[in-house]
Amino acid sequence: MSNDQNFFERVYEVARLIPYGKVTSYGAIAKYLGAARSARMVGWAMNNSSGREVPAHRVVNRKGILTGKHHFEGTNLMEQLLQSEGVEVVENQIQNFENIFWDPAKEL
């Protein structure tokens, strides 16, 4: 297993812990894993998470914007998945972001 694959698996382990109805950011996962400058790598991991039982729809950018939405099947699947969990999304941005933000560094 390469270092990237190992990092991706660690990202998936954290992402699987994000509670229903909560979201986190690529950077928060990277920071929790001790790789604060690797938010983009976390994004790549999410892009490659298909078929791995990873709630990638709960991972957004630091401003609550659904930057990864084009990696989901269908036009608005990421938004629909979030809304089905009670997360309000307006124009690709999560509303009340600070209230539903889950920080793995504080929660784990």
N, CA, C and O of each residue as an XYZ file, in Angstrom:
432
protein
N       0.859     -1.189      0.000
C       0.000      0.000      0.000
C       0.895      1.239      0.000
O       1.793      1.362      0.833
N       0.652      2.133     -0.916
C       1.462      3.353     -0.997
C       1.083      4.305      0.136
O       0.062      4.126      0.799
N       1.920      5.314      0.345
C       1.622      6.316      1.367
C       0.315      7.025      1.080
O      -0.461      7.302      1.996
N       0.061      7.328     -0.215
C      -1.200      7.988     -0.579
C      -2.389      7.106     -0.218
O      -3.366      7.584      0.358
N      -2.309      5.809     -0.555
C      -3.411      4.897     -0.244
C      -3.617      4.807      1.264
O      -4.754      4.801      1.736
N      -2.539      4.740      2.010
C      -2.612      4.676      3.465
C      -3.263      5.952      4.009
O      -4.113      5.887      4.896
N      -2.862      7.108      3.476
C      -3.447      8.380      3.891
C      -4.934      8.386      3.560
O      -5.754      8.790      4.385
N      -5.283      7.940      2.357
C      -6.686      7.901      1.948
C      -7.492      7.037      2.910
O      -8.595      7.421      3.299
N      -6.965      5.878      3.302
C      -7.689      5.004      4.233
C      -7.905      5.697      5.577
O      -8.966      5.556      6.184
N      -6.908      6.439      6.040
C      -7.054      7.194      7.296
C      -8.116      8.274      7.144
O      -8.895      8.512      8.067
N      -8.153      8.933      5.978
C      -9.187      9.939      5.690
C     -10.566      9.277      5.753
O     -11.488      9.816      6.366
N     -10.703      8.118      5.125
C     -11.998      7.420      5.101
C     -12.439      7.034      6.511
O     -13.623      7.122      6.838
N     -11.496      6.609      7.341
C     -11.839      6.252      8.728
C     -12.434      7.449      9.461
O     -13.419      7.303     10.184
N     -11.849      8.626      9.284
C     -12.362      9.834      9.933
C     -13.718     10.211      9.331
O     -14.660     10.518     10.061
N     -13.812     10.187      8.007
C     -15.058     10.582      7.347
C     -16.231      9.694      7.781
O     -17.359     10.172      7.897
N     -15.972      8.424      8.016
C     -17.039      7.507      8.445
C     -17.590      7.877      9.831
O     -18.675      7.434     10.208
N     -16.851      8.676     10.572
C     -17.267      9.061     11.927
C     -18.088     10.354     11.961
O     -18.624     10.718     13.007
N     -18.187     11.044     10.828
C     -18.951     12.301     10.790
C     -20.417     11.960     11.073
O     -21.010     11.161     10.349
N     -20.999     12.545     12.100
C     -22.388     12.204     12.444
C     -23.389     12.627     11.373
O     -23.179     13.588     10.633
N     -24.466     11.886     11.320
C     -25.592     12.203     10.444
C     -26.033     13.639     10.708
O     -26.183     14.035     11.864
N     -26.242     14.418      9.658
C     -26.696     15.797      9.814
C     -25.601     16.791     10.148
O     -25.880     17.963     10.403
N     -24.348     16.332     10.148
C     -23.203     17.208     10.419
C     -22.287     17.212      9.203
O     -22.373     16.324      8.354
N     -21.417     18.201      9.118
C     -20.436     18.282      8.038
C     -19.086     18.680      8.623
O     -19.000     19.217      9.728
N     -18.053     18.407      7.868
C     -16.713     18.862      8.227
C     -16.032     19.347      6.961
O     -16.611     19.304      5.875
N     -14.805     19.806      7.107
C     -14.090     20.325      5.938
C     -12.880     19.447      5.624
O     -12.397     18.683      6.459
N     -12.416     19.591      4.389
C     -11.219     18.867      3.968
C     -10.060     19.219      4.901
O      -9.305     18.347      5.330
N      -9.935     20.505      5.205
C      -8.844     20.970      6.059
C      -8.929     20.450      7.480
O      -7.902     20.150      8.089
N     -10.140     20.338      8.022
C     -10.290     19.836      9.391
C      -9.850     18.379      9.476
O      -9.235     17.973     10.462
N     -10.160     17.598      8.457
C      -9.712     16.194      8.440
C      -8.196     16.145      8.307
O      -7.534     15.393      9.022
N      -7.643     16.943      7.397
C      -6.189     16.970      7.201
C      -5.474     17.355      8.495
O      -4.493     16.721      8.882
N      -5.968     18.386      9.152
C      -5.351     18.851     10.398
C      -5.428     17.765     11.473
O      -4.456     17.534     12.192
N      -6.572     17.105     11.583
C      -6.736     16.032     12.565
C      -5.725     14.915     12.323
O      -5.212     14.318     13.270
N      -5.444     14.638     11.057
C      -4.510     13.564     10.707
C      -3.052     14.008     10.771
O      -2.152     13.249     10.411
N      -2.816     15.251     11.233
C      -1.450     15.741     11.376
C      -0.828     16.174     10.066
O       0.395     16.237      9.940
N      -1.675     16.473      9.085
C      -1.196     16.877      7.763
C      -1.935     18.145      7.348
O      -2.586     18.180      6.304
N      -1.831     19.171      8.161
C      -2.630     20.387      8.006
C      -2.588     20.989      6.606
O      -3.549     21.634      6.186
N      -1.495     20.791      5.880
C      -1.391     21.391      4.559
C      -1.895     20.444      3.462
O      -1.650     20.686      2.280
N      -2.580     19.396      3.835
C      -2.994     18.377      2.868
C      -4.497     18.347      2.607
O      -5.048     17.292      2.293
N      -5.161     19.486      2.732
C      -6.601     19.527      2.479
C      -6.927     19.039      1.064
O      -7.926     18.351      0.858
N      -6.085     19.396      0.096
C      -6.325     18.961     -1.282
C      -6.235     17.435     -1.392
O      -6.997     16.822     -2.141
N      -5.314     16.826     -0.654
C      -5.204     15.353     -0.653
C      -6.478     14.722     -0.083
O      -6.927     13.680     -0.562
N      -7.056     15.356      0.935
C      -8.313     14.867      1.496
C      -9.394     14.940      0.416
O     -10.214     14.030      0.292
N      -9.395     16.015     -0.358
C     -10.336     16.144     -1.468
C     -10.156     15.035     -2.479
O     -11.136     14.472     -2.965
N      -8.914     14.713     -2.802
C      -8.652     13.625     -3.746
C      -9.153     12.303     -3.172
O      -9.702     11.471     -3.896
N      -8.962     12.116     -1.873
C      -9.464     10.890     -1.235
C     -10.980     10.811     -1.365
O     -11.525      9.755     -1.688
N     -11.657     11.923     -1.114
C     -13.121     11.926     -1.235
C     -13.543     11.615     -2.673
O     -14.517     10.895     -2.892
N     -12.816     12.155     -3.649
C     -13.132     11.898     -5.054
C     -12.989     10.416     -5.393
O     -13.654      9.914     -6.299
N     -12.126      9.724     -4.669
C     -11.864      8.310     -4.931
C     -12.577      7.379     -3.952
O     -12.234      6.200     -3.860
N     -13.557      7.893     -3.229
C     -14.189      7.103     -2.171
C     -15.376      6.273     -2.643
O     -15.961      5.535     -1.851
N     -15.733      6.377     -3.888
C     -16.891      5.659     -4.415
C     -16.799      4.160     -4.111
O     -15.762      3.534     -4.327
N     -17.894      3.604     -3.610
C     -17.945      2.178     -3.303
C     -17.280      1.786     -2.003
O     -17.107      0.596     -1.740
N     -16.899      2.759     -1.176
C     -16.193      2.457      0.068
C     -17.014      2.778      1.321
O     -16.466      2.819      2.423
N     -18.306      3.003      1.165
C     -19.146      3.315      2.326
C     -18.606      4.519      3.100
O     -18.503      4.490      4.326
N     -18.265      5.569      2.366
C     -17.748      6.805      2.962
C     -18.761      7.916      2.689
O     -19.128      8.139      1.535
N     -19.223      8.621      3.734
C     -20.184      9.711      3.521
C     -19.495     10.979      3.001
O     -19.459     12.004      3.681
N     -18.958     10.889      1.796
C     -18.189     11.998      1.213
C     -19.023     13.264      1.069
O     -18.469     14.361      1.010
N     -20.339     13.131      1.010
C     -21.200     14.312      0.878
C     -21.128     15.207      2.110
O     -21.526     16.371      2.051
N     -20.626     14.682      3.223
C     -20.516     15.462      4.465
C     -19.201     16.228      4.568
O     -18.938     16.859      5.592
N     -18.380     16.184      3.535
C     -17.091     16.882      3.550
C     -17.136     18.000      2.507
O     -17.336     17.756      1.317
N     -16.945     19.234      2.986
C     -17.063     20.418      2.138
C     -15.841     21.313      2.338
O     -14.946     20.979      3.115
N     -15.801     22.435      1.648
C     -14.638     23.310      1.856
C     -14.809     24.125      3.145
O     -15.844     24.044      3.807
N     -13.804     24.891      3.483
C     -13.784     25.593      4.779
C     -14.852     26.657      4.926
O     -15.096     27.146      6.029
N     -15.497     27.021      3.814
C     -16.567     28.017      3.865
C     -17.948     27.373      3.766
O     -18.963     28.068      3.726
N     -17.979     26.045      3.728
C     -19.261     25.349      3.644
C     -19.800     25.233      2.237
O     -20.996     25.011      2.043
N     -18.937     25.379      1.263
C     -19.365     25.299     -0.143
C     -19.155     23.873     -0.650
O     -18.143     23.239     -0.355
N     -20.125     23.383     -1.417
C     -20.082     22.017     -1.946
C     -19.141     21.946     -3.150
O     -19.586     21.756     -4.282
N     -17.858     22.097     -2.901
C     -16.893     22.134     -3.996
C     -16.718     20.779     -4.669
O     -16.266     20.726     -5.813
N     -17.060     19.689     -4.000
C     -16.892     18.362     -4.587
C     -18.120     17.831     -5.285
O     -18.140     16.667     -5.685
N     -19.139     18.643     -5.444
C     -20.422     18.150     -5.945
C     -20.359     17.559     -7.344
O     -21.155     16.678     -7.670
N     -19.435     18.021     -8.179
C     -19.356     17.496     -9.542
C     -18.796     16.072     -9.587
O     -18.785     15.449    -10.648
N     -18.334     15.555     -8.452
C     -17.838     14.177     -8.394
C     -18.938     13.188     -8.025
O     -18.688     11.985     -7.951
N     -20.143     13.677     -7.796
C     -21.269     12.812     -7.453
C     -22.103     12.546     -8.700
O     -22.219     13.399     -9.580
N     -22.679     11.351     -8.761
C     -23.592     11.020     -9.862
C     -24.776     11.985     -9.817
O     -25.198     12.406     -8.740
N     -25.298     12.324    -10.966
C     -26.473     13.188    -10.989
C     -26.110     14.649    -10.769
O     -24.991     14.972    -10.369
N     -27.046     15.504    -11.027
C     -26.793     16.938    -10.988
C     -26.619     17.474     -9.578
O     -25.676     18.220     -9.312
N     -27.514     17.103     -8.670
C     -27.498     17.675     -7.321
C     -27.449     16.613     -6.230
O     -27.976     16.831     -5.139
N     -26.831     15.478     -6.500
C     -26.861     14.379     -5.533
C     -26.252     14.768     -4.190
O     -26.814     14.441     -3.145
N     -25.120     15.455     -4.199
C     -24.473     15.846     -2.940
C     -25.433     16.712     -2.115
O     -25.608     16.492     -0.917
N     -26.040     17.683     -2.764
C     -26.988     18.566     -2.084
C     -28.198     17.770     -1.583
O     -28.662     17.992     -0.465
N     -28.705     16.853     -2.396
C     -29.873     16.057     -2.001
C     -29.561     15.170     -0.800
O     -30.386     15.025      0.102
N     -28.375     14.580     -0.791
C     -27.977     13.736      0.347
C     -27.910     14.566      1.630
O     -28.386     14.136      2.680
N     -27.322     15.745      1.539
C     -27.238     16.621      2.713
C     -28.627     17.050      3.177
O     -28.928     17.012      4.370
N     -29.473     17.460      2.227
C     -30.810     17.905      2.601
C     -31.624     16.772      3.215
O     -32.461     17.014      4.084
N     -31.388     15.535      2.772
C     -32.111     14.399      3.365
C     -31.715     14.187      4.825
O     -32.428     13.520      5.575
N     -30.569     14.759      5.226
C     -30.113     14.685      6.612
C     -30.473     15.952      7.383
O     -30.052     16.126      8.527
N     -31.251     16.833      6.761
C     -31.678     18.051      7.440
C     -30.724     19.216      7.307
O     -30.886     20.231      7.985
N     -29.725     19.087      6.438
C     -28.762     20.164      6.221
C     -29.315     21.085      5.135
O     -29.635     20.640      4.033
N     -29.423     22.364      5.457
C     -29.952     23.328      4.492
C     -28.831     23.830      3.588
O     -27.787     24.284      4.057
N     -29.072     23.737      2.281
C     -28.101     24.175      1.287
C     -28.776     25.193      0.374
O     -29.843     24.928     -0.178
N     -28.148     26.361      0.218
C     -28.654     27.397     -0.678
C     -27.521     27.786     -1.623
O     -26.448     28.197     -1.180
N     -27.764     27.654     -2.924
C     -26.766     27.997     -3.937
C     -25.408     27.363     -3.636
O     -24.379     28.038     -3.624
N     -25.432     26.051     -3.394
C     -24.225     25.242     -3.147
C     -23.485     25.590     -1.862
O     -22.329     25.202     -1.695
N     -24.129     26.312     -0.957
C     -23.478     26.662      0.307
C     -24.349     26.215      1.471
O     -25.559     26.437      1.488
N     -23.703     25.582      2.441
C     -24.405     25.112      3.631
C     -24.772     26.301      4.505
O     -23.945     27.172      4.779
N     -26.014     26.319      4.931
C     -26.503     27.375      5.819
C     -26.240     26.950      7.272
O     -26.226     25.758      7.579
N     -26.038     27.908      8.144
C     -25.734     27.630      9.564
C     -24.522     26.706      9.694
O     -24.483     25.826     10.554
N     -23.550     26.921      8.833
C     -22.368     26.060      8.756
C     -21.697     25.875     10.116
O     -21.346     24.759     10.499
N     -21.523     26.982     10.841
C     -20.828     26.887     12.136
C     -21.603     26.043     13.145
O     -21.003     25.479     14.061
N     -22.919     25.947     12.995
C     -23.731     25.176     13.938
C     -23.735     23.682     13.655
O     -23.971     22.881     14.558
N     -23.478     23.303     12.414
C     -23.493     21.871     12.095
C     -22.095     21.352     11.765
O     -21.929     20.198     11.369
N     -21.091     22.218     11.934
C     -19.710     21.816     11.656
C     -19.222     20.841     12.713
O     -19.361     21.084     13.912
N     -18.655     19.748     12.261
C     -18.089     18.721     13.140
C     -16.584     18.740     12.989
O     -16.058     18.478     11.907
N     -15.886     19.052     14.075
C     -14.416     19.129     14.052
C     -13.844     17.859     14.679
O     -13.974     17.654     15.886
N     -13.213     17.006     13.870
C     -12.695     15.761     14.441
C     -11.668     15.991     15.555
O     -11.534     15.156     16.449
N     -10.951     17.100     15.513
C      -9.953     17.378     16.553
C     -10.613     17.610     17.913
O     -10.001     17.364     18.952
N     -11.861     18.085     17.907
C     -12.564     18.349     19.163
C     -13.480     17.203     19.555
O     -13.819     17.050     20.728
N     -13.887     16.390     18.571
C     -14.873     15.350     18.819
C     -14.263     13.966     19.027
O     -14.896     13.095     19.623
N     -13.039     13.757     18.542
C     -12.426     12.413     18.644
C     -11.308     12.388     19.653
O     -10.689     11.345     19.862
